[in-house]
């Protein structure tokens, strides 16, 4: 989740991560990541592939790296590093795997329902309401917000400007296209179930679902690094869901400093339901709906 101001990748993250299934793949990691071979591989990824591995927790890195190792059917970290040295296509595939870009429409529907009163109050009070989805991954989170506004009579959707950001250019291009496929692991129609009807907002052709222009026109996308980038000013609401569970503790505070600096006075923040505010930032936000992790800046 996660995911638009994002670290390499990030976005709105949803559910379990995909596991590679190369020939002869095992369901268990090759070894504990705390080995010289693992850290040599991580150093190579950071130095030669320009990936900020230090931002992420070790378990996340090991799961994603092992997924690629299984998929290409090699046996150990050193062998995989040698493959990366000579195979630019595998380097790209690994970077894509490390990007936090697993997402879905309306993850935790009750949490989205809890957001409706916030949007209703904001659009009633202000002529323009700016919302930032960070990270947005393939766009399903900011498009969910747009459809939620269109589908909720209490919300004035014409007042909303929605920005989705991510650091990954390729996934931003996918987000701009707004075309999604149902597959063995993704049921798009089921994801859109919280809407009274998805048909005014999404055009379906078999297993392909394309966001209609009425939704697409409410959302813009741009590249931004949530950890190292500057705040983006004057937002009324920032949604940053299911990114923090992948980030090492020391890097969570810079993320919240960027978010806090991007909010207007008394602006709102929504994080994932399994996430918590860093202790150093808790005095800067008051809970509005604590169960659904909606806060207001103070």
N, C-alpha and C positions, 0 to 999 in steps of 0.2 A: 502496500500500500503504500502501494502504495504507491518512487514515485518523486509539477510541475514544479519550481524550486526544488530540485531533487539532487541528491547525490547520484552517482552513476548507478543508475537508474532510479529509481525509486518510484515511485509512485505511490497509488493506492493499491495495496497488496491484498490478495484474497486467498485464504485457505492454504492447503498444503502445496508444497513445491513439487514440480514435476521431477520424476526420477528417470534417468536415462536407462535404456534397456538394450545395450549392445549385445552382440553374440556372446554367450557364455557369461552374461552379467550376473553379479551377485547382488543380493538385496542388502548386504552389509558393507559398510565402509572398509577400504583396504586395511587401514590401520588408524590408530589414534593420531590426530593431527599434530600432536606435540612431538615431532621428530625432526631431525635436521633436514631430511629430504623434503618434508612438507614446507618448512620455512624457506628453504632454498627456492622452491617453486613459487611461493608467495612473493619472495623478493624479486624473482624474475618477472612475475606478473606486474608488480609495481614499477620496476625500473624500465622494463622493455616494452610494456603494453600500456603504460600511463593510466593504471587503475589504482585508486586510493584504497588499497586493501586494509590499511590501518583503521579506517572508519568502521569496519564491520566486525562482528564477533566471530570468533574462531569456528564455532559450530556451523554457522551459516556458510562461511567460506568453504569448509570441508565438505558439506553436503553438496554445494553447487559444483565444486571441482570434481568430486567423486562421480557426480552425475555425468559429467563429460568424459571422465576416464572410462566409465563403464560403456558409454555409447561408442567410443572409438576402440574399445577392447584392448586396452593396455593393462599392465599388471602393477605398476608402481609409480610413485610421484616423479622419480628421476626420469623414467622412460617417457612420461607424459611431458615433462619439461623439454626433453629433446625433440618430441613431436612438435611442440609449440615453436621451437627455434627454427624449424624448417617449413612449417605449414601455416601460411598467413590465414587460410580459410578457417583453420581450427582456432587460431587466436581470436578471430572475429566471433566464432561460435561460442567460445568461452566468455568473452566480454558480454555477449548477449545473454548468456546463462547467468552471469553474475549480476546483471541489471535486475533490479527489483521491479518486474513488470507484469507479475501475475495479478490479475484484477478481475472485476466483475461488476455488473450493474447491481445497485441497491444491496450491497452486502450488509447484513444485519438490518432487515427492513424496519424493525421497530426503532432503530436509531435514526433512520431517515425520517420516520414519522415524527420523532421528537424534535427534529430540526424545523418542521413546518411552522410552529409558533414563532421561532426566531426569525425566519424569513418573512412571515406575515407582519411582524412588528417592524422590522427594518424597512420593508417596502412601503409600509403605511407612513413611516416617519420621514423618509428621505426620497428625494427625486431620483437619485442614482445610488444603487447599492452594488458595491464591488466585492466580488468573491474570488478567492484564490484556492485552487485545488493543487496541492503540492505534496508529493509528486502525483502526476496524473496518469502515468504509464500510457496505455493505449486509448485513453480518453473516456473510458466508461464511467469514471467517477464524476467529472464535470458534466457529462451528458446526463447522468442520473439526476444531478442537481437541476439542470435545465428542465428535464421532464417532470421532476417533482413540482417545480414552480408552475409549469403549464397545467399540470393535473390537479393542482390545489386551488380551489376558489378563493381561499383566504390570502393567497400570495399574488401580488401584482408583478407578473413576470416581465412586463415591459420596463420595469425599473432595474432589472438585474443585468450586470455585466460580469461574465464569468471568465476567468483566466485559468488555463491549465498549463503547468510547466513541468518539464523534466529535463534531464541533462542529455538524454539519448535522442539524437536527431532522427534516427530511423523510426523509433517508436512514436515520436511526435508526428512524423509523416503518416503513420498508420492512424493516429488519433484524428488528424485532420480529415482523412478519408471517411472515417466513421462507419466502416464496414466490418461486420463481425460474423463469424461462422460458428454454427452449432457443430460440436464434435463429440467424441466419446467422453471427453472430460468437461465439456462446456455446453450447457443447455441454455441458449440465449433466451428462448421464450420463457423458461422458468425464472431466469434472472429478472425479467421484466414483469413478473407476476404482481408486484406491489401496485402497479398502475391500474386504474380503472379499466383501461384498454391501452395496449401499446400501439395500436394501429394508427392513431393520429400522429404519432411521433416517430415510428419506425416502419419502414417499408420492408416486407418480407418476400423473398423469392426462394422457395424451398428451404434450405438450411442457411441461407444468407440473409442477414438483417442489416439494412442500411439506415442510418439516422437521417430523418427528413430535414429539409432546409430550415424549417421553423425551429428546430432544436439546434442544428449546427450554427445558425446565425447568432445564437446567444452566447457562443463559446469561442474564444480565441486561444491560440497556443503559442508558446515561445520557450526557448531554452533558458534554463536557470539552474545553478548549483546551490542547493539549499544550505549546505554546510559552509562553503567558501564564498558564495555570492553575497552581494549586498542585499539588505531588505528592499522589498518593492512596496512603495509607500501607499498609504491611504486605503487599506482594505477594511471592509466592515465585518468580514467573516473569512477565516482561513480554515480549510479542511486539510488535515494532514493525518491520514489514517493508515495504520498498519505498516509504517516505515520504521518506527522507533524500535520495534521488537528485533530488528536485524542490526541495529547500530550499537557500537560499544558505548558504555555509559559516558565516557569523557567527551564524546562528540554529540551527545544529546543536548547539552546546554547551548552550544553554538547554534543548533537548529532552532531552539526556542528563543534565543536572542534575535535571530533573524525574523522569526514569526512575530515576536513582540514588537520589533521595530517596524514591521509592515502593517500593523493594525492601527486604525484610528482610535481615538479615545473611546473606551468602553466597547471596543470591538470584540467579536466572538471567535472562539477557537473550538474546533471539533477534532478529537483524536480517536484512535481505534479503541474498541471496548476492552481489549486486553492490555492497553497501554496506560502508563501513569506519567504525570508531570515530573520532571527532575526536581529533587528537593530544593535545589538552588533557585528554581523558578516558581515555586508554589505561591509565594507571596505576590506574584505579579498577575495571578489569575484567580477568580472566584468561581466555584462550581455553580452552574445554572441547572443542569440536569446531570448529576454526578454519575448515575448508572450508565448513561449513554455518552459520558465523557464530553459534555458541552460546557465550555467555560467562557467567562467574560474577563477581559483585561481590566486591571485596576491600576 
